[in-house]
């Protein structure tokens, strides 16, 4: 059965960034860029008229910034919720928290490269939220304590008594906690990206987590993985 490609709207005030994203995304057989906007207000209007599957939004844009655009398109009050992935140069914690609170389906750094951009779109379509690995590791290090902290990586009092994972799933969880993408996990374990994705979906079900950030948090809280210095 043929599936329609994922329809993507690009919102960034830099022409070269939009051109680069379009080149990467249009090269994928399951993706197509249906529109571009150089400011947040135009992006909002295009999203309402074009009804894209995913919007890639920069944060610092004229007229309407990406965080407010995310709230209007993906927040709890949005009449027709749209998946929004924030793609930015700025990885400030306040931006990350606000974007996710406003309903973002991912937070990616522009320097993360085309592979993660593609994976982020596919993750959003699958109902996951992909965050650039370096941000995930930093946020989780603050959640669990630094490596030198006496409380770092100790098992949580709320951790389940029995580990529900298989040996292979535990390997994958450790890699997720260290910030690996699906492609990185596949290369590390000599499996296909599709197999890695299936394992991650099973892990999410077993741990009752919404996304890979929840998996990593579980790993660090239970001591299955520890922060790298």
C-alpha positions as CSV (number, residue, x, y, z in Angstrom):
1,X,0.0,0.0,0.0
2,X,1.3,3.4,-0.9
3,X,1.2,6.1,1.8
4,X,1.1,9.8,1.1
5,X,4.3,11.6,1.9
6,X,4.5,13.6,5.1
7,X,3.7,17.2,4.3
8,X,6.1,19.7,5.9
9,X,6.0,23.5,6.4
10,X,9.3,25.3,7.0
11,X,9.3,28.4,9.2
12,X,12.7,30.2,9.4
13,X,13.7,33.8,8.7
14,X,16.9,32.7,6.9
15,X,16.5,31.8,3.3
16,X,19.6,29.6,3.2
17,X,18.4,27.5,6.2
18,X,15.0,26.9,4.5
19,X,16.7,26.0,1.3
20,X,18.9,23.5,3.1
21,X,16.0,21.9,4.9
22,X,14.0,21.7,1.7
23,X,16.9,20.0,-0.1
24,X,17.3,17.4,2.8
25,X,13.6,16.7,3.3
26,X,12.5,16.6,-0.4
27,X,15.2,14.0,-1.0
28,X,13.3,11.6,1.2
29,X,10.6,9.5,-0.6
30,X,8.2,9.8,2.3
31,X,8.5,13.6,2.7
32,X,7.6,16.7,0.8
33,X,7.9,20.4,1.7
34,X,4.6,22.1,0.9
35,X,5.4,25.7,2.0
36,X,7.9,28.1,3.5
37,X,7.5,31.2,5.7
38,X,10.1,33.8,6.7
39,X,8.2,34.9,9.8
40,X,6.0,33.3,12.5
41,X,2.8,35.1,11.6
42,X,3.0,34.0,7.9
43,X,3.8,30.4,9.1
44,X,0.7,30.5,11.3
45,X,-1.5,31.5,8.4
46,X,0.1,29.0,6.0
47,X,-0.4,26.2,8.6
48,X,-4.1,27.0,8.8
49,X,-4.5,27.0,5.1
50,X,-2.2,24.2,4.0
51,X,-2.8,21.9,7.0
52,X,0.7,20.4,6.9
53,X,1.5,17.2,8.9
54,X,4.6,18.8,10.5
55,X,5.9,22.3,10.9
56,X,9.6,23.0,11.4
57,X,9.9,26.2,13.3
58,X,12.9,28.4,14.3
59,X,12.6,30.2,17.6
60,X,13.8,33.7,16.8
61,X,11.6,35.0,13.9
62,X,10.0,38.3,13.2
63,X,6.3,39.1,14.0
64,X,5.7,35.9,15.9
65,X,8.4,33.8,17.5
66,X,8.6,30.0,17.2
67,X,7.6,29.3,20.8
68,X,4.3,31.3,20.5
69,X,3.8,29.7,17.0
70,X,4.2,26.3,18.7
71,X,1.6,27.2,21.4
72,X,-0.9,28.4,18.8
73,X,-0.5,25.4,16.5
74,X,0.2,22.5,19.0
75,X,-0.9,23.8,22.4
76,X,-3.9,22.6,24.3
77,X,-6.1,25.4,23.0
78,X,-5.2,24.7,19.3
79,X,-8.5,24.0,17.4
80,X,-6.7,21.8,14.9
81,X,-3.5,20.6,16.6
82,X,-0.4,20.4,14.3
83,X,2.9,18.7,15.0
84,X,5.6,21.3,15.5
85,X,9.3,20.6,15.7
86,X,11.4,23.4,17.0
87,X,14.7,23.6,15.1
88,X,17.0,26.3,16.4
89,X,20.6,27.4,17.0
90,X,19.8,28.2,20.6
91,X,19.7,25.4,23.2
92,X,18.7,27.4,26.2
93,X,16.9,25.3,28.8
94,X,14.1,27.8,29.1
95,X,13.5,27.5,25.3
96,X,13.4,23.7,25.6
97,X,11.0,23.6,28.5
98,X,8.7,26.2,27.0
99,X,8.6,24.5,23.6
100,X,7.7,21.1,25.1
101,X,5.2,22.7,27.4
102,X,3.6,24.4,24.4
103,X,3.2,21.0,22.7
104,X,6.3,20.7,20.5
105,X,6.9,17.3,19.0
106,X,10.6,17.7,19.2
107,X,13.5,20.2,19.8
108,X,16.4,19.9,17.5
109,X,19.6,21.9,17.1
110,X,20.5,23.1,13.6
111,X,24.0,21.8,14.1
112,X,22.7,18.3,14.7
113,X,22.7,17.6,11.0
114,X,20.3,16.2,8.3
115,X,20.0,12.7,9.7
116,X,18.5,13.9,13.0
117,X,16.2,16.3,11.1
118,X,14.8,13.4,9.1
119,X,14.5,11.2,12.1
120,X,12.8,14.0,14.0
121,X,10.1,14.3,11.4
122,X,9.5,10.6,11.4
123,X,9.4,10.5,15.2
124,X,6.8,13.2,15.3
125,X,4.7,11.3,12.8
126,X,5.0,8.3,15.0
127,X,3.8,10.2,18.0
128,X,7.2,10.5,19.7
129,X,9.2,13.6,20.6
130,X,12.8,13.6,19.5
131,X,15.3,16.0,21.3
132,X,18.8,16.6,20.2
133,X,21.0,14.1,22.1
134,X,23.2,16.8,23.6
135,X,20.2,18.5,25.1
136,X,18.7,15.2,26.4
137,X,21.9,14.4,28.2
138,X,22.2,17.9,29.8
139,X,18.6,17.9,31.0
140,X,18.8,14.4,32.4
141,X,22.1,15.2,34.1
142,X,20.4,18.0,35.9
143,X,17.5,15.7,36.8
144,X,19.6,13.0,38.3
145,X,22.5,15.1,39.6
146,X,26.1,15.5,38.2
147,X,28.4,12.5,38.2
148,X,30.1,13.8,41.3
149,X,26.9,14.2,43.2
150,X,26.3,11.7,46.0
151,X,22.8,11.1,44.7
152,X,23.7,10.7,41.0
153,X,22.3,7.7,39.3
154,X,21.0,6.1,42.4
155,X,17.9,4.0,42.0
156,X,14.7,5.9,42.5
157,X,12.4,5.0,45.4
158,X,9.6,4.9,42.7
159,X,11.6,2.5,40.5
160,X,9.8,-0.8,39.7
161,X,10.9,-3.8,41.8
162,X,11.5,-5.9,38.7
163,X,13.2,-4.9,35.5
164,X,10.8,-5.7,32.7
165,X,13.3,-5.4,29.9
166,X,15.2,-8.1,27.9
167,X,19.0,-7.9,27.7
168,X,18.9,-6.4,24.2
169,X,16.4,-3.8,25.4
170,X,18.6,-2.9,28.3
171,X,21.5,-2.3,25.8
172,X,19.3,0.0,23.8
173,X,18.1,1.9,26.9
174,X,21.8,2.5,27.9
175,X,22.5,4.0,24.5
176,X,19.4,6.2,24.6
177,X,20.5,7.5,28.0
178,X,23.8,8.5,26.4
179,X,22.0,10.4,23.7
180,X,22.2,8.0,20.7
181,X,19.7,8.4,17.9
182,X,18.0,5.4,16.3
183,X,20.6,5.4,13.6
184,X,23.4,5.5,16.2
185,X,21.8,2.6,18.1
186,X,21.5,0.6,14.9
187,X,25.2,1.1,14.0
188,X,26.4,0.3,17.6
189,X,24.4,-2.9,17.8
190,X,24.6,-4.0,14.2
191,X,20.9,-4.0,13.7
192,X,18.7,-2.1,11.2
193,X,17.2,1.3,12.2
194,X,13.7,-0.3,11.8
195,X,14.6,-3.0,14.4
196,X,15.9,-0.3,16.7
197,X,12.7,1.6,16.3
198,X,10.6,-1.5,17.1
199,X,12.7,-2.2,20.2
200,X,12.2,1.4,21.4
201,X,8.5,1.2,20.9
202,X,8.4,-2.0,23.0
203,X,10.5,-0.4,25.7
204,X,8.2,2.6,25.8
205,X,5.2,0.3,26.3
206,X,6.9,-1.7,29.1
207,X,8.1,1.4,30.9
208,X,4.9,3.4,30.2
209,X,6.9,6.3,28.9
210,X,5.8,8.8,26.2
211,X,9.2,9.1,24.4
212,X,12.9,8.5,24.6
213,X,13.5,11.2,27.1
214,X,11.3,9.2,29.5
215,X,13.3,6.1,28.7
216,X,16.6,7.9,29.5
217,X,15.2,9.3,32.7
218,X,14.1,5.8,33.8
219,X,17.6,4.4,33.0
220,X,19.3,7.1,35.0
221,X,16.9,6.9,38.0
222,X,17.3,3.1,38.3
223,X,21.1,3.1,37.8
224,X,20.9,1.1,34.6
225,X,22.9,3.9,33.0
226,X,25.1,6.6,34.5
227,X,26.0,10.1,33.2
228,X,29.2,10.2,31.2
229,X,31.6,12.9,32.4
